[in-house]
Amino acid sequence: MTVTWSTGAIRLVLAHAEDRPVSLVSLRPDGPTGGIGVPLVEVQALGHGRFSGSHRYFDTPIGARLRYRSHVVSTDELRVVQHDPGSGLVVTSVFQGVSGVPAVRTWTEVEVEGDGEVLLQAVTSLSTGAFLVDSGRSVDEIDLVHGDSDWVAESRWHRTPLREAGLVPIDPAVHHQSPRSRFALTSRSSWSTGEHLPSGVLVARDDSWAMAWQVEHNGAWHWEVGETLDGAYVAVLGPADAEHQWSEVVSAGRRFTTVPVSVAVAAGGVDEAFGALTRQRRATMRDRRAPELPVVFNDYMNTLMGDPTTEKLLPLVDAAADVGADYFCVDAGWYDEDGRWWDSVGEWRPSRTRFPGGFGEVADRIRERGMVPGIWLEPEVVGVRSPLARTLPDDAFFQRQGTRVGEQGRFHLDLRHPAAVRHLDEVVDRLVEEFGIGYLKLDYNTMPGPGTDVGGVAPGEGLLGHNRAHLAWLDGVLARHPGLLLENCASGAMRMDYAILSRLHVQSTSDQQNPLLYPPIAAAAPASVLPEQAGNWAYAQPGMSADQAAFTLATGVLGRLYLAGRVDLMDPARRALVREAVTVHKGLAAEISASVPFWPFGLTDRTGPWVAQGLRTEAAGYVTVWRLPDASSAVDLPVPHLRGRDVAVAPVFPVQSPSWAFEWDAARGVLRAHHDGPAPAAVVLRLEA
C-alpha cells in the first residue's frame, strides 16, 4: 500500500504494509510508485535500544515495530501517523511543501497513547533510502558532498565516494544483517556550524540525480549515511543522548517535536542540488524584506576594530554616506568604559567616555546623512563583572548541578526564563526608542557546552529548550519592531542555520580579515545561505592599489555587500571605486534575490589560485572571478548550462577592466579569462545569452 503526495516539483511516495513500517521510497516527480525502503522514523528510547550493537541511528526496535495508522493530506501538508504497540508511542511525520519548489520540510512529533511514559534518547526528523531508488544507482556509484567549517575558515566542501567515506563493503548478504559502518557528522553545543555544516548532498557520480538536505536548527544536530542489507539510508536528527546528552520524557500530555529538516531533489549534480535548496530557503523565509538589499557599512572589520568614539565615527559616517551606504552599524565597543569590556557586558548602555556628547550625537549624524543607525549586541551573554550577574536570578542562567556555566568570563542567559527574556526585550526596546536603531548585529561568541540542567532536565534538553526560546524571542522582537533589520553573526558564521536565517536578514559569512583568504569563503557561502543574505565583507583600504581594492570589493558584489574600511581616509579615486561597487550592487539587487548559485570550478575542494562563483538568473548570469597571487595569467571557466548558446560577456565591476579579456567557446560551454596585470585581481562579469 502506498501514500502519494506532490507539490508539483517533488513527489513523495510512502509505502507501508501490515508487517512493516511506513517508508519514504521515492521523492522523484517521475520516480517509482512503490517499493520497500527503510523505516520513515527511527526512535531510540530507554529500555528499547537498537537492534544491533552499533552507533547508527538505524535498525531501532521501535522504528521496526511502527505501523501505519492514518494520514491526512492537504495542498501544502502531509501528515502520516504510525503507532508502536510495544511502547505505546504514536509518531506523526509531517511534510510541508510549496508549489513548484522541489523540496519539502519535515519533522516528527512523538507522544504516548495511554498512561505510561517513555524516555526518548533519539528521534529522526528524516530517514530514507530514496536516493538509490530515484537515482537508479548502487552505493558504489554515489558520492557524498559534505562541509566543514571553522572560525575564519568557513564553508569548506568535499565530495567523497560513499565507499571511501566509510561505507565499507562487507557482503551483508553473507552475514544476514546490515553493515554497521556509517559516515556521520555531528554539531555539538550551540554553534550549529562551528565544526561542520548542517547540509549534505548524495549525488550520482555522473551528476544525473541528487538529493540534498539541511538541518534547520540553531543548536546541536547529527546526520549520517549508512548501508543496509539491500540498500542505504540517510538519517537526519537534532540532539541525541549519545552525542549531546539529550533525552526527554514523553507521555499522553507531553509531546516532543524534532527539529525541522528540509530535503530537496534535482535532476543534475551538485549545482542543481544547491539550486533546489536555494529555492526552498527563499520559499520558506518568514520575512520578505531581504530583496531590498540595503547596503550596510560596519565600523569594525579592518576599520575601528571595536574602538569606536565620536571623534572617529563622525568622519566615517560622512564618508559611508558619500559612497552610498544605506545603514551605518556601530560595532563592538560602544558600551566600553574601561577598556576591559569582555567580562562586563550585559547592560548594553552607551559609554560616556567614548561619546562625551552622548551616543545620540552619532545616531543623529547617521540619520542626517540619510542612513539608518545600527548597533552591535551579543544578547545571550552577561559578563561576570556586570551588575546583571548579581541582579538576575540564578535560574535565568545556564547551570550544571547548581553551578552557573561560565565561559571566558561570561555567563550564558537561559531564555526559557522570563527574567532573561524581559531583560533582552527591555534592551532592544530602549535602543530602538532612544536612538532610533533600525539595525541590530546580533553576535554570539561563546559555547556553553552540552547545555543546562536547570529544572531537573538533561543538559541537552535544556539547550534545546533555550534554542527554541531564542527563536521565539527573535520572533517577538520582529513582531514589536517590524522595520528592524537583524544580522546573524556568531564569531562570523558559526551559527549559519535556517532556524535563524528563515527569520533574520543578513548572515556574516566570516571574520576573515585577510582579503586574499576571503574569496573561497565567499564563493562557497551560497551553498549554505541565500545569495541575498550572504554578508561578504568588502573592506577596501586607502593604501590599496586599484586592483587590490577592486579585489576585495568584488567579493561582496554578488552577495550582500557588507562595507567596511577607512573610506574616510581615501583619495577621491579610491572612494569613487567603492561608490561604483555600491551602485553596481544595488542595481543587481533584484536579480541577486531571484538567482541560484553555480560554481564553474566546482564547489568542492577548491581554494585557488583561481576562484569563481556565479549566479544564474532568468535573463542572464553573473560570475565573480578572483585571480590570487601565483595564479597563471589565463584560466578556463566551465559554464555548462550555457553550452551551445551565444553569450555576450561584459564586466559590470569594475566597469573599466582593461587588464581583462574574455573568449566564449559556445561548443564547449567554456569561458576563457585572461588577465595581464598584477595579482591579486578580480572582476564581476555579466553573461548574457
N, C-alpha and C positions, 0 to 999 in steps of 0.2 A: 504494500500500500504506500502511496506517496501523497505528499502535500506539495503543491507548486504555487509559487508566488513571484510576481515580477513587477518591476517598476519601469520596464521598457529596455533599459540598457544593461540590466542584470536580472537573472532569473534564478531563484533558489528552488532546488528540488530536494526535498527531505523524505527519506524512506523510513519505513518502520514496519514491524511485524509483531505478532503475539509473542515470539520468542527472542526478540532483540529490541534494543532501544532505538530511538529516532537517530538518524544520521543525516548530516548535510552532505549529499553525494555530488552535487554539482552547483556551480554558480554561473555557468556559461549560458548566455542567452540562447544559443543553438546547441546546447550540450545534451547529454543523455537524460532520459526521463525517469530513470530508476537505477537501482543498484544497491550494493551493500557497502557501507562505509564504517568509519569509527564512530563511537558514541558522540552525540552532539554536545553532551555535558559530562565532564569528569568531576567527581566530588571526592575529596578526602575528608574523612571525619573520624574523630576519636573512637576507637573500637571497631572500625571498619577497614582502615588501612588501604593497602594496594594489593593487587593480586600477586605480583611477583616482586622480589626484592630488587628495587632499583630506585633511582632518584626521579624517575619520569612522572609526568602528570598524564598518565595513560594507564589503561588496564585497572582502573579502580573498581572494586566490587559494586559500589553504589552506581557508578556510571553504567556498568554492565546490567544492573538489575532494573534500571529505569524503563518504564513502559509508557507508550503513548496514551494520553487520556483525552485530549481535545486540542483544537486550535481555533483561533479567531483571526479572520482576515479583514483588513480594510485597505483603502487605496495606498496608504503610506506606512502601514504597520502590519506585521505578522506576529502573533503570539502562539507559541506551542507549549502545551502543558504536559509534563510527564510526572509519574508517581513511582516511588520505590516502596513497596510494601514492607521490606525488611527494616527500614529506618523510619518510615513514616514521612519522609521528605517529599514535598511537592515542589517541582522545579519548573520554572517557566522561562523559556528562551524568547527574547524579544528582538525583533529585527525591524529597523526603521529605514526607509529609503526615500529619495527624492526623484521624481520622474525625470528620466533622461540622464541621470548620474549613474555611472557604472560601479556603484558601491552601496553598501549598507552599513549602518551602525548597529551593533548588537551587544547585549548584556544578558545576565542570568539573574533571576530572582528565586530565592530559596526560602521556604518556610516549612513548618511541620504540621501535618494533619493529625489531630488528636491532642493528648495531654502531655506528651513527652517533650524532651529537649534533646538537641543534637549539637555537639561542639564541632563546628566546621574548622577544617585546617587548610583547605584549598578548594576553590571552585573556579572552573574555567569560564571565561566570557566567550571564548571561541574555541572550538575543537572540530577539525575537519581534515579529511584526506582528499578533498575535491580536486586539488591541483593536479594530481596524477591522472584522474579520470578526464578532467577538462582539457588537459594538455595532450593527452594520448601518449604520454612518455612514462618511462620507468624511473626509479630512483637513480639509476646510473646516468640518466640523461637530463637531470635537473640541477640547476645551480641555485645557491642561496646568496642573496645580497643582504649584507648587514653592516651596521655602522658603529664606530667607536667615537667617543667624544671626551674631551678633557679641557681644562682651563687653557685658553688661548691656543688650543689645538682641536677645535671642534670639527665635527662632521667629516670624519674620515671613513669612507665607504670601501667595502671589499666585496668581491664576487668569488665565491668558492664552490666548486662542485660538492654536492652533498656527501659523496663518498670521502672526499678529503676533509670535509667539515667535521667528521666524526661518526657518520653512519657507516660503520664497518660491516662489510658483507660477511655473514656467518652461516649462510644457508639455513634460514629459520625453519624451513620445512623438515629438515632432518632432525632438528631439535624439538619440533612440535610446539614451539612457542615463539613469541616475538623477541627480537633482539632487545637489549637493554641500553644500548648506546643512544646518544642524542647530541644535538648541538643546542646549547642553551645560553641565553643572555639574561642577566638579572640586574635590575637597578635597585639599589638599596637606599634607604632613608628618604630624604625629601628632595634631593636633587634628581629629578626624573631623567635628566640627560647628562648626569655628571660623569658617567663612565661609558655608557652605551646608549644608542638611540632606540626609541621605542617602536621604530618601524622596521619592516623587513619585506623582502620580496622573494618568492620562489618563481624562477623563470626557466622555461625550456632553453636548453643550450643553444638552440638555433633561433632564439628570440621570437618564437611563433606564439607563445602564450605566457602570461604572467599573472600571478596573484600576489597582491600586496596587502599589508595590514599596518595599523598604528594603534598603540595603546593610548587612550585619551585620559590620562591620569597624572596629577601633579604630585605624585609620590612614588611608592615602591611598586614594581611590576616585574613580570617574568614572562618570557616566551621561549618556546623550544620547538625543535623539529626532530622527529624520530621515525624509525622504520617499524612497521608492523609485520605480522605474519604474511600478509598478502598485499602490502601497500606501504603507506607512510601517513603521517599526521603532522599537523601544526597545532599546538596548544598555546593559547594566549590568556593570561590572567593577571590580576592585580597582586596584592600581597598574599603571601602564603606562610605557613608555620615554619617550614624548614629554612627558607631563605630570609624571612622578615620578622619572625617572632609574632606572626599574626594568627589569631584564632578568634572565633566569635560564636556565641550560643544563639541558636535559632529555636523558635517554638511557634505555636499557633498564633500567638500575638506579637511575635518579634521576627520580622522578615529581614533577610540580608540580600542586598543587591550588589553585584560585582561592578567593577569599573567598566566603562564602555570601551568598545574596540570597533574601529572601522575596518572593513575588508573590501578591497576593490579588485577588479579583474580587467584585463586588457588583452586584445589580440595583438601582441607585439612583445617588445623586450622591456628593458629597464626604463627607458624614457617614457614609453607608453604607460607603464605601471605607475610611475610617479605622476604622470599626467592625470591618470584616473584618481589618484589620491588628492591631487591638487583640486580637481573638480569637487570632490567630496568635502574637502576643507572649506572651500568657498561656499558650497551649498548649505553647510551647517553652521556658518558664522552666526552668532547671536546679534552682532552689531554690524550694520550695513554701511557705516561711515568710512571704512577703510579705503574705498576707491578715491576719496577726496585727496589722499596723499599730501597733506600739508608738509612742508619741509621744516624739520626741526633743527635748530642749532643748539648744541650742547657744549657747555664750557669746560668739560672735563678732559676728554681724550687728547693727549698731546697738546693741551692748551693750559688751563689753570690747574688741572690735576688735583682737585679737591682743596684749592686755596682761593676761594672767591672773596673779593672785597668790593665795596662800592667803587673805589678808585680803579680797580682792574676791570670791573664789569661794564661800566658805562661806555667806554670807547668800544668794547667788544660788542655791546648791544647795537650801537650805531652802525658798526661795520657789518654785523649779521643782517640788519635790516637792509643795508645798501646792496648786498648780494642777493636778496630776495627771500630770506628765511621768513616763515610764517609764525613759527613758535620759537621762543628762546627759553631753554631749560637751564636753570642754575643747579648744578650737580652737587656732589657731596661737599661738606664743609661749611655750609651756610649757617649752621647751628653751633659752630665750634667757638668756644670762648678761650680755651687754654692750650690748644694745640694737641690735646690728648683726648680726642672725642670718641675714639673707638669704643671704649668701655663705659661711656657716659650717655650714649644716645637713648632716646625713648620719648622725651617730651616734645621734640620737634618744634622748638621755638627759635626764631632768628637770633643770631649773635648780635650783641650790642656793640662789641668792639670791631667787628668786621663791617658793620653797617651803622656808622655813627648817626646818620640821619634816618635810620630805620630801614628795614628791608622794603618798605613801601616805596622808597625813593627809586629803587631799582625796578620794582614791578611797574611803577608809573612810567618810567622811561621806556620799558619794553612796550607798553601799550601806546605811548606817544609815537613810537616808531612803527606802529601798525602791526605789531606782533602780539601773540598771546603768551603770558608768562607761564613758565613751568618750573617744577621743583623736584628734587630727588628725595625719596623716602626709602627707608628699609623698615617697613612697618612691623614685621614679625619678631623683631628682637628688641630687648631692653638691656642696656649696659648695666653691669653690676654696680657702677657708681651712680647710676641715675636714681633720682628720688622715687621714681615709679617702682623700682625694685623693692622698695620698702612699703609703698602705699597700696599697691595691687595685692590681692590675696594670693597665697601660695598656689591655690588651685587654678589660678589664671596662667600658670607657667607649666611647661613640661617638667615632670618629675619621674624619678625612678626610685622606688622603695622609700618614699618620703623625702628625698633629696632633690633639689632643683637640678635640672640638666644644664650645665654650664659649658660653653664653648668659646674660647678666646675672649674671655672677659664679658660674655653676654649670656643672658637668659633668653629662652625661647617662649614667646607667648603661645598659649593654647586657646585657639579661637573657638573651642567648644564652650568656653566660659564666657558668660555675658559681660563680665567686667572687662575682659580683654577686648571684646568687640566694641563695647561702649567707648573705651579709650581711643581706639583707632577711628571710630566714627567721629568723635569729637575733634581729633587732629585734622582729618580731611575736611570736615565742615568748616573749621576755623580758617584753614589755609585758603579755601575757596572763597569764603565770605570776606575775610580781612584783606587778602591780597589779589583777589580775582584770578586765582590759579586755575588754568584751563588744561594743564598737562601734568601728569604725575609719572615720574620714572620710578617704578617700584622695583627695588633691588632686593637681593636675598643672598647673603654671603656666608651662610652657615648651614651645617647639617647636624641635627640633634640626635643622631644615632637611630636605633630601631623605633623609638617613639616615646610614649609616656604611658605610665600605668595608673594615672590618676583616675579614680572611680573604680578601681579593682579590676581593670581590664588588662588584656595582654598588650605589651607595648605597641605592637603592630596595629592592633585595633584602635588604640589611642591615636596613633599617627594618621590612620585612615580617617578617623572622625575629624581630626584637625584639618586634614586636606580638604575634606568636603565642606567644613565650616569656612575655610579660607575662600572657596569658590562662592559660597553663599554671601560672604562679606563683600567680595568683588561685585556680585550682582546687586547687592544693596547700595554700594557706592554709586554705581552707574544708574540705578533707579532714582536716587536722590539728585544726582548731578548728570543728567543725560548729555550735556555738552562737553563733559570731561573726556579727554583722551588719556589712555593709560598705556604705558610702555611696560613690557615684561622683560626684566633683567635679573639674572642670578649669577653674579661673577661672570657676566657675559651671557652665555647660552646654556647654563647648567640646569635650567628648568624650562626647556623649549618643548612644551607638550600642548596638545589640543584640548585638554581640560581648561587650561588657562587661555590659550590663543583663540579658542572659539569665543572668548569674551573680550580680550584685550586687542589693542590696535596695532602695536608695533612690537617687534622682538629684536632685542640686541643680539646680533649674531656672534659677537666675540668681544673680548677685552684686548685683542691683539694690537699692540702699539707699533709693531714693525710693519710698514706698508708693503714690504716685499713678501711677508708671510701671510698677508691677508687674502690675496686672490684665491687660493684653493679653498679657504673657508667660505668666502662669499660665493664662489662658484657652486659649492656643494649645498649651501643653505636651502635653496628651493626644493631639495628633496625632503626637507623637514618642515618647512614653513612657506606660506604663500609668498610669492614674489613681492606683493604689495605690503606685506608685513615685515619683510626681511630688512631690518635696520643695519645696513652696512656702513661703517664709519668711513667718512671721506674727510681726512684731516690734512689738507694741503697746508704747507708752511711757507713763510716768506723766503727762506733760504733755498727752496727747491727750484730746480730748473723748470722750464715749461713742460718738458716731457715727464719729469718726476711728479709735478703737480697734477698733470692730466692722468698719470698712472693711478694715483690714489683717489682722485675724483671719479674716474671711470668705474671704480669698484662699487660706487653707490648708485649709479645712474639707472640700472635696470632692476633695482630693488626698491627699498625705501631709503632714499638719500638722507644720510644722517650726518649733518655737517658739524665739524669742529675745526680747530686750527686757529692760528693767530692772524685772522683776516684783518684785524685792526692794525697790524704792522706791515701789511703787504703793500707793494707798489701798485699803481693803477693797472698795469698789465696783468699781474698775477691775480688781483682781485677780480678783474674782468673775466678771467678764465673760470674762477669759482662761480661768478654770476652766470656764465654760459652754461655750466653744468646744471645749475639750479633751474634755469629756463628750459633746457632740454628735458630734464627730468619731469618738470611739471607738464610739459607738452605731451609726454608719453604716458601720463598717469592712467588715462582711460584704457589704453592698450595693455599696460602692465597688469591692470586689475582684471583683465579678461584672458590673460595668457596662461600657457602651460610651459614648463621648462624643458629644455633639452641640453645635452652635453655632447658637443662634436667629438671630443676625445674620449668620451665615456665618463660616467660618474665615478667609477671605482678605480682605486689605486692610482690616482693621478695627483701629482704635486708640482709638476713643471718639467722643464723650464718654460714651456708654453702652457698657458691655461686658457680655457674658453668655456663660456656658458651662454646659452641662448634662451630666448623666449619665442614661442610660436603663438601667433595671433591669426585672426581670420583674414586680415588684409595683407599681412606681411610677417616678417620675422625679424628679430634683433639678436645680435650676438656681441658680447664683450670679449675682446681678445687681449690678453696680457702677455707681453714678452718680458721674461725675467732675465737678469744678468746671466751671461754664459749661454744664452739660447742662440741657436742658429738664426740666420737672417731671414729665413723663409720656412713656412710650415703649411701642410695641407690639413684643412678642416673638413671632415666628412659631414655633410648635411643631407642625409638620405631621404628625408621627407620632401626635399625639393628636387630630387633626381629626375632628370628628363624634362625639366622646365627651364625656360629662360628666366634669369634672375638679374635684376639690377642691384648693384652693391654700391652703397654710399655711406660715408662717415656721418654720424649725427653728433658725436662728441669725441674729440674736438672736431668741429666742422672743418677747420683748416688743419689737415693732416698730411702735409706734403711728403713726409718720410715714408708713408704707407702706400702700397699699391696692391691691387687685388685682381685675381683672374678666376672666373667661374667656369667650371667644367660641367656642363649640364649632363653629359652622358654618364659621368661617374658620380655626380652629385657631390662634388668636392670644390671647396673654396680655397684657393691658394693665396696666402697672405705673405707679402714681402715687406720688410722694414729695414731701411738702410741708415737709420740713425742710431744713436746710443741707446742702450738698455739700462734701466727698465723703461718700458713704454707701453701704452695701452690705447685702444680705440674702441668705440662703440659703433657698430655698423647696423644699417637697415638693409634687410634682404627682401626685395620686393619682386614677387613672381609675376 
